[in-house]
Amino acid sequence: MTRLFRRAPWEAAATVLIAAGVVMLMQPVSMALYSWSFAVILTGTVGFVIVSHFPE
C-alpha cells in the first residue's frame, strides 16, 4: 500500500497536469480547451500540494 503513495510519480503526474492546463490556456484553436484550462491548472496545483505531503 505504501508503494502506491510514493511522492515522485504523483508529483510528476501533477506537474504534467499543470503543464497541460497551461498549454490549453495558450492555444488559439479551441474555446472548449481554453474554458477548461483553469480547472485543469487548479486540479494539478491542488494535487501537487496534497502529494507533497506523501512520503518519499
PDB file of N, CA, C and O in Angstrom:
ATOM      1  N   MET A   1       0.823  -1.201   0.000  1.00  0.00           N
ATOM      2  CA  MET A   1       0.000   0.000   0.000  1.00  0.00           C
ATOM      3  C   MET A   1       0.864   1.260   0.000  1.00  0.00           C
ATOM      4  O   MET A   1       0.499   2.257  -0.622  1.00  0.00           O
ATOM      5  N   THR A   2       1.996   1.225   0.686  1.00  0.00           N
ATOM      6  CA  THR A   2       2.830   2.421   0.731  1.00  0.00           C
ATOM      7  C   THR A   2       3.496   2.690  -0.611  1.00  0.00           C
ATOM      8  O   THR A   2       3.863   3.830  -0.897  1.00  0.00           O
ATOM      9  N   ARG A   3       3.660   1.653  -1.448  1.00  0.00           N
ATOM     10  CA  ARG A   3       4.218   1.880  -2.782  1.00  0.00           C
ATOM     11  C   ARG A   3       3.283   2.728  -3.628  1.00  0.00           C
ATOM     12  O   ARG A   3       3.730   3.480  -4.494  1.00  0.00           O
ATOM     13  N   LEU A   4       1.991   2.607  -3.378  1.00  0.00           N
ATOM     14  CA  LEU A   4       1.008   3.377  -4.135  1.00  0.00           C
ATOM     15  C   LEU A   4       1.102   4.867  -3.821  1.00  0.00           C
ATOM     16  O   LEU A   4       0.816   5.701  -4.680  1.00  0.00           O
ATOM     17  N   PHE A   5       1.498   5.202  -2.604  1.00  0.00           N
ATOM     18  CA  PHE A   5       1.526   6.592  -2.172  1.00  0.00           C
ATOM     19  C   PHE A   5       2.941   7.157  -2.104  1.00  0.00           C
ATOM     20  O   PHE A   5       3.260   7.918  -1.191  1.00  0.00           O
ATOM     21  N   ARG A   6       3.784   6.795  -3.054  1.00  0.00           N
ATOM     22  CA  ARG A   6       5.114   7.390  -3.122  1.00  0.00           C
ATOM     23  C   ARG A   6       5.026   8.733  -3.841  1.00  0.00           C
ATOM     24  O   ARG A   6       4.213   8.909  -4.749  1.00  0.00           O
ATOM     25  N   ARG A   7       5.854   9.663  -3.435  1.00  0.00           N
ATOM     26  CA  ARG A   7       5.745  11.038  -3.893  1.00  0.00           C
ATOM     27  C   ARG A   7       6.121  11.244  -5.352  1.00  0.00           C
ATOM     28  O   ARG A   7       5.402  11.940  -6.070  1.00  0.00           O
ATOM     29  N   ALA A   8       7.213  10.669  -5.812  1.00  0.00           N
ATOM     30  CA  ALA A   8       7.777  11.013  -7.122  1.00  0.00           C
ATOM     31  C   ALA A   8       6.811  10.816  -8.300  1.00  0.00           C
ATOM     32  O   ALA A   8       6.646  11.745  -9.091  1.00  0.00           O
ATOM     33  N   PRO A   9       6.171   9.659  -8.453  1.00  0.00           N
ATOM     34  CA  PRO A   9       5.292   9.523  -9.627  1.00  0.00           C
ATOM     35  C   PRO A   9       4.068  10.442  -9.579  1.00  0.00           C
ATOM     36  O   PRO A   9       3.607  10.922 -10.615  1.00  0.00           O
ATOM     37  N   TRP A  10       3.549  10.683  -8.383  1.00  0.00           N
ATOM     38  CA  TRP A  10       2.373  11.552  -8.270  1.00  0.00           C
ATOM     39  C   TRP A  10       2.734  13.011  -8.509  1.00  0.00           C
ATOM     40  O   TRP A  10       1.949  13.757  -9.096  1.00  0.00           O
ATOM     41  N   GLU A  11       3.933  13.430  -8.053  1.00  0.00           N
ATOM     42  CA  GLU A  11       4.377  14.794  -8.345  1.00  0.00           C
ATOM     43  C   GLU A  11       4.566  14.990  -9.835  1.00  0.00           C
ATOM     44  O   GLU A  11       4.220  16.040 -10.376  1.00  0.00           O
ATOM     45  N   ALA A  12       5.112  13.990 -10.499  1.00  0.00           N
ATOM     46  CA  ALA A  12       5.292  14.078 -11.947  1.00  0.00           C
ATOM     47  C   ALA A  12       3.944  14.190 -12.652  1.00  0.00           C
ATOM     48  O   ALA A  12       3.793  14.979 -13.585  1.00  0.00           O
ATOM     49  N   ALA A  13       2.976  13.411 -12.214  1.00  0.00           N
ATOM     50  CA  ALA A  13       1.640  13.462 -12.826  1.00  0.00           C
ATOM     51  C   ALA A  13       0.987  14.826 -12.599  1.00  0.00           C
ATOM     52  O   ALA A  13       0.364  15.374 -13.508  1.00  0.00           O
ATOM     53  N   ALA A  14       1.124  15.370 -11.404  1.00  0.00           N
ATOM     54  CA  ALA A  14       0.547  16.687 -11.118  1.00  0.00           C
ATOM     55  C   ALA A  14       1.231  17.765 -11.951  1.00  0.00           C
ATOM     56  O   ALA A  14       0.572  18.690 -12.426  1.00  0.00           O
ATOM     57  N   THR A  15       2.543  17.654 -12.132  1.00  0.00           N
ATOM     58  CA  THR A  15       3.271  18.626 -12.938  1.00  0.00           C
ATOM     59  C   THR A  15       2.835  18.551 -14.399  1.00  0.00           C
ATOM     60  O   THR A  15       2.679  19.580 -15.056  1.00  0.00           O
ATOM     61  N   VAL A  16       2.640  17.341 -14.905  1.00  0.00           N
ATOM     62  CA  VAL A  16       2.163  17.176 -16.284  1.00  0.00           C
ATOM     63  C   VAL A  16       0.766  17.766 -16.426  1.00  0.00           C
ATOM     64  O   VAL A  16       0.455  18.377 -17.448  1.00  0.00           O
ATOM     65  N   LEU A  17      -0.068  17.592 -15.426  1.00  0.00           N
ATOM     66  CA  LEU A  17      -1.424  18.152 -15.462  1.00  0.00           C
ATOM     67  C   LEU A  17      -1.385  19.681 -15.483  1.00  0.00           C
ATOM     68  O   LEU A  17      -2.143  20.307 -16.223  1.00  0.00           O
ATOM     69  N   ILE A  18      -0.523  20.277 -14.690  1.00  0.00           N
ATOM     70  CA  ILE A  18      -0.381  21.732 -14.689  1.00  0.00           C
ATOM     71  C   ILE A  18       0.115  22.217 -16.050  1.00  0.00           C
ATOM     72  O   ILE A  18      -0.401  23.195 -16.589  1.00  0.00           O
ATOM     73  N   ALA A  19       1.113  21.534 -16.601  1.00  0.00           N
ATOM     74  CA  ALA A  19       1.645  21.919 -17.909  1.00  0.00           C
ATOM     75  C   ALA A  19       0.579  21.787 -19.000  1.00  0.00           C
ATOM     76  O   ALA A  19       0.489  22.633 -19.889  1.00  0.00           O
ATOM     77  N   ALA A  20      -0.223  20.729 -18.930  1.00  0.00           N
ATOM     78  CA  ALA A  20      -1.301  20.565 -19.908  1.00  0.00           C
ATOM     79  C   ALA A  20      -2.307  21.704 -19.803  1.00  0.00           C
ATOM     80  O   ALA A  20      -2.801  22.192 -20.819  1.00  0.00           O
ATOM     81  N   GLY A  21      -2.611  22.130 -18.583  1.00  0.00           N
ATOM     82  CA  GLY A  21      -3.525  23.256 -18.404  1.00  0.00           C
ATOM     83  C   GLY A  21      -2.971  24.547 -18.966  1.00  0.00           C
ATOM     84  O   GLY A  21      -3.717  25.350 -19.526  1.00  0.00           O
ATOM     85  N   VAL A  22      -1.670  24.761 -18.825  1.00  0.00           N
ATOM     86  CA  VAL A  22      -1.055  25.968 -19.383  1.00  0.00           C
ATOM     87  C   VAL A  22      -1.096  25.927 -20.906  1.00  0.00           C
ATOM     88  O   VAL A  22      -1.370  26.939 -21.553  1.00  0.00           O
ATOM     89  N   VAL A  23      -0.821  24.757 -21.477  1.00  0.00           N
ATOM     90  CA  VAL A  23      -0.905  24.621 -22.937  1.00  0.00           C
ATOM     91  C   VAL A  23      -2.337  24.871 -23.407  1.00  0.00           C
ATOM     92  O   VAL A  23      -2.556  25.538 -24.418  1.00  0.00           O
ATOM     93  N   MET A  24      -3.302  24.338 -22.675  1.00  0.00           N
ATOM     94  CA  MET A  24      -4.701  24.574 -23.019  1.00  0.00           C
ATOM     95  C   MET A  24      -5.041  26.062 -22.947  1.00  0.00           C
ATOM     96  O   MET A  24      -5.835  26.557 -23.747  1.00  0.00           O
ATOM     97  N   LEU A  25      -4.450  26.765 -22.003  1.00  0.00           N
ATOM     98  CA  LEU A  25      -4.706  28.187 -21.841  1.00  0.00           C
ATOM     99  C   LEU A  25      -4.129  29.007 -22.986  1.00  0.00           C
ATOM    100  O   LEU A  25      -4.704  30.027 -23.367  1.00  0.00           O
ATOM    101  N   MET A  26      -3.006  28.577 -23.536  1.00  0.00           N
ATOM    102  CA  MET A  26      -2.306  29.380 -24.528  1.00  0.00           C
ATOM    103  C   MET A  26      -2.615  28.992 -25.977  1.00  0.00           C
ATOM    104  O   MET A  26      -2.159  29.676 -26.894  1.00  0.00           O
ATOM    105  N   GLN A  27      -3.360  27.935 -26.206  1.00  0.00           N
ATOM    106  CA  GLN A  27      -3.649  27.525 -27.586  1.00  0.00           C
ATOM    107  C   GLN A  27      -4.751  28.404 -28.179  1.00  0.00           C
ATOM    108  O   GLN A  27      -5.664  28.817 -27.464  1.00  0.00           O
ATOM    109  N   PRO A  28      -4.672  28.692 -29.483  1.00  0.00           N
ATOM    110  CA  PRO A  28      -5.655  29.589 -30.105  1.00  0.00           C
ATOM    111  C   PRO A  28      -6.784  28.872 -30.856  1.00  0.00           C
ATOM    112  O   PRO A  28      -7.554  29.528 -31.557  1.00  0.00           O
ATOM    113  N   VAL A  29      -6.904  27.544 -30.728  1.00  0.00           N
ATOM    114  CA  VAL A  29      -7.779  26.779 -31.615  1.00  0.00           C
ATOM    115  C   VAL A  29      -9.167  26.538 -31.021  1.00  0.00           C
ATOM    116  O   VAL A  29     -10.178  26.818 -31.665  1.00  0.00           O
ATOM    117  N   SER A  30      -9.214  26.023 -29.803  1.00  0.00           N
ATOM    118  CA  SER A  30     -10.481  25.542 -29.253  1.00  0.00           C
ATOM    119  C   SER A  30     -10.904  26.353 -28.027  1.00  0.00           C
ATOM    120  O   SER A  30     -10.148  26.493 -27.065  1.00  0.00           O
ATOM    121  N   MET A  31     -12.102  26.871 -28.081  1.00  0.00           N
ATOM    122  CA  MET A  31     -12.637  27.608 -26.936  1.00  0.00           C
ATOM    123  C   MET A  31     -12.951  26.655 -25.774  1.00  0.00           C
ATOM    124  O   MET A  31     -12.866  27.049 -24.611  1.00  0.00           O
ATOM    125  N   ALA A  32     -13.308  25.418 -26.083  1.00  0.00           N
ATOM    126  CA  ALA A  32     -13.604  24.439 -25.026  1.00  0.00           C
ATOM    127  C   ALA A  32     -12.345  24.129 -24.215  1.00  0.00           C
ATOM    128  O   ALA A  32     -12.400  24.058 -22.987  1.00  0.00           O
ATOM    129  N   LEU A  33     -11.216  23.944 -24.893  1.00  0.00           N
ATOM    130  CA  LEU A  33      -9.955  23.709 -24.169  1.00  0.00           C
ATOM    131  C   LEU A  33      -9.598  24.907 -23.309  1.00  0.00           C
ATOM    132  O   LEU A  33      -9.182  24.755 -22.161  1.00  0.00           O
ATOM    133  N   TYR A  34      -9.763  26.105 -23.870  1.00  0.00           N
ATOM    134  CA  TYR A  34      -9.476  27.326 -23.114  1.00  0.00           C
ATOM    135  C   TYR A  34     -10.384  27.423 -21.889  1.00  0.00           C
ATOM    136  O   TYR A  34      -9.938  27.822 -20.813  1.00  0.00           O
ATOM    137  N   SER A  35     -11.638  27.062 -22.050  1.00  0.00           N
ATOM    138  CA  SER A  35     -12.590  27.157 -20.948  1.00  0.00           C
ATOM    139  C   SER A  35     -12.241  26.207 -19.802  1.00  0.00           C
ATOM    140  O   SER A  35     -12.450  26.544 -18.636  1.00  0.00           O
ATOM    141  N   TRP A  36     -11.716  25.038 -20.118  1.00  0.00           N
ATOM    142  CA  TRP A  36     -11.373  24.049 -19.099  1.00  0.00           C
ATOM    143  C   TRP A  36      -9.971  24.233 -18.537  1.00  0.00           C
ATOM    144  O   TRP A  36      -9.607  23.553 -17.577  1.00  0.00           O
ATOM    145  N   SER A  37      -9.180  25.126 -19.101  1.00  0.00           N
ATOM    146  CA  SER A  37      -7.774  25.236 -18.709  1.00  0.00           C
ATOM    147  C   SER A  37      -7.602  25.623 -17.236  1.00  0.00           C
ATOM    148  O   SER A  37      -6.736  25.071 -16.558  1.00  0.00           O
ATOM    149  N   PHE A  38      -8.400  26.547 -16.738  1.00  0.00           N
ATOM    150  CA  PHE A  38      -8.249  26.961 -15.344  1.00  0.00           C
ATOM    151  C   PHE A  38      -8.564  25.807 -14.392  1.00  0.00           C
ATOM    152  O   PHE A  38      -7.878  25.625 -13.387  1.00  0.00           O
ATOM    153  N   ALA A  39      -9.585  25.039 -14.703  1.00  0.00           N
ATOM    154  CA  ALA A  39      -9.940  23.897 -13.852  1.00  0.00           C
ATOM    155  C   ALA A  39      -8.824  22.856 -13.848  1.00  0.00           C
ATOM    156  O   ALA A  39      -8.540  22.250 -12.815  1.00  0.00           O
ATOM    157  N   VAL A  40      -8.192  22.651 -15.002  1.00  0.00           N
ATOM    158  CA  VAL A  40      -7.104  21.672 -15.086  1.00  0.00           C
ATOM    159  C   VAL A  40      -5.892  22.163 -14.302  1.00  0.00           C
ATOM    160  O   VAL A  40      -5.272  21.390 -13.572  1.00  0.00           O
ATOM    161  N   ILE A  41      -5.551  23.446 -14.448  1.00  0.00           N
ATOM    162  CA  ILE A  41      -4.419  24.006 -13.699  1.00  0.00           C
ATOM    163  C   ILE A  41      -4.698  23.946 -12.196  1.00  0.00           C
ATOM    164  O   ILE A  41      -3.816  23.589 -11.414  1.00  0.00           O
ATOM    165  N   LEU A  42      -5.899  24.289 -11.800  1.00  0.00           N
ATOM    166  CA  LEU A  42      -6.255  24.263 -10.387  1.00  0.00           C
ATOM    167  C   LEU A  42      -6.211  22.842  -9.829  1.00  0.00           C
ATOM    168  O   LEU A  42      -5.727  22.635  -8.716  1.00  0.00           O
ATOM    169  N   THR A  43      -6.704  21.871 -10.575  1.00  0.00           N
ATOM    170  CA  THR A  43      -6.662  20.475 -10.144  1.00  0.00           C
ATOM    171  C   THR A  43      -5.226  19.998  -9.986  1.00  0.00           C
ATOM    172  O   THR A  43      -4.896  19.327  -9.008  1.00  0.00           O
ATOM    173  N   GLY A  44      -4.375  20.340 -10.941  1.00  0.00           N
ATOM    174  CA  GLY A  44      -2.973  19.965 -10.847  1.00  0.00           C
ATOM    175  C   GLY A  44      -2.275  20.609  -9.664  1.00  0.00           C
ATOM    176  O   GLY A  44      -1.461  19.971  -8.998  1.00  0.00           O
ATOM    177  N   THR A  45      -2.589  21.868  -9.399  1.00  0.00           N
ATOM    178  CA  THR A  45      -1.962  22.567  -8.278  1.00  0.00           C
ATOM    179  C   THR A  45      -2.402  21.980  -6.941  1.00  0.00           C
ATOM    180  O   THR A  45      -1.573  21.747  -6.062  1.00  0.00           O
ATOM    181  N   VAL A  46      -3.686  21.745  -6.785  1.00  0.00           N
ATOM    182  CA  VAL A  46      -4.188  21.140  -5.549  1.00  0.00           C
ATOM    183  C   VAL A  46      -3.618  19.732  -5.387  1.00  0.00           C
ATOM    184  O   VAL A  46      -3.244  19.331  -4.285  1.00  0.00           O
ATOM    185  N   GLY A  47      -3.553  18.993  -6.479  1.00  0.00           N
ATOM    186  CA  GLY A  47      -2.960  17.665  -6.423  1.00  0.00           C
ATOM    187  C   GLY A  47      -1.500  17.705  -6.002  1.00  0.00           C
ATOM    188  O   GLY A  47      -1.051  16.873  -5.214  1.00  0.00           O
ATOM    189  N   PHE A  48      -0.762  18.672  -6.527  1.00  0.00           N
ATOM    190  CA  PHE A  48       0.650  18.798  -6.169  1.00  0.00           C
ATOM    191  C   PHE A  48       0.818  19.132  -4.682  1.00  0.00           C
ATOM    192  O   PHE A  48       1.709  18.602  -4.018  1.00  0.00           O
ATOM    193  N   VAL A  49      -0.036  20.006  -4.174  1.00  0.00           N
ATOM    194  CA  VAL A  49       0.046  20.359  -2.747  1.00  0.00           C
ATOM    195  C   VAL A  49      -0.252  19.134  -1.883  1.00  0.00           C
ATOM    196  O   VAL A  49       0.428  18.906  -0.882  1.00  0.00           O
ATOM    197  N   ILE A  50      -1.245  18.354  -2.253  1.00  0.00           N
ATOM    198  CA  ILE A  50      -1.583  17.153  -1.477  1.00  0.00           C
ATOM    199  C   ILE A  50      -0.461  16.124  -1.570  1.00  0.00           C
ATOM    200  O   ILE A  50      -0.066  15.538  -0.561  1.00  0.00           O
ATOM    201  N   VAL A  51       0.050  15.905  -2.773  1.00  0.00           N
ATOM    202  CA  VAL A  51       1.083  14.905  -2.988  1.00  0.00           C
ATOM    203  C   VAL A  51       2.387  15.281  -2.322  1.00  0.00           C
ATOM    204  O   VAL A  51       3.172  14.399  -1.974  1.00  0.00           O
ATOM    205  N   SER A  52       2.639  16.554  -2.135  1.00  0.00           N
ATOM    206  CA  SER A  52       3.889  16.973  -1.497  1.00  0.00           C
ATOM    207  C   SER A  52       3.962  16.508  -0.040  1.00  0.00           C
ATOM    208  O   SER A  52       5.028  16.575   0.572  1.00  0.00           O
ATOM    209  N   HIS A  53       2.861  16.044   0.515  1.00  0.00           N
ATOM    210  CA  HIS A  53       2.859  15.511   1.873  1.00  0.00           C
ATOM    211  C   HIS A  53       3.040  13.998   1.917  1.00  0.00           C
ATOM    212  O   HIS A  53       3.116  13.420   3.001  1.00  0.00           O
ATOM    213  N   PHE A  54       3.110  13.351   0.764  1.00  0.00           N
ATOM    214  CA  PHE A  54       3.340  11.901   0.721  1.00  0.00           C
ATOM    215  C   PHE A  54       4.780  11.584   1.103  1.00  0.00           C
ATOM    216  O   PHE A  54       5.656  12.435   0.952  1.00  0.00           O
ATOM    217  N   PRO A  55       5.040  10.387   1.591  1.00  0.00           N
ATOM    218  CA  PRO A  55       6.422  10.025   1.924  1.00  0.00           C
ATOM    219  C   PRO A  55       7.256   9.805   0.671  1.00  0.00           C
ATOM    220  O   PRO A  55       6.735   9.527  -0.409  1.00  0.00           O
ATOM    221  N   GLU A  56       8.578   9.937   0.850  1.00  0.00           N
ATOM    222  CA  GLU A  56       9.499   9.703  -0.261  1.00  0.00           C
ATOM    223  C   GLU A  56       9.408   8.264  -0.625  1.00  0.00           C
ATOM    224  O   GLU A  56      10.095   7.815  -1.542  1.00  0.00           O
TER     225      GLU A  56
END
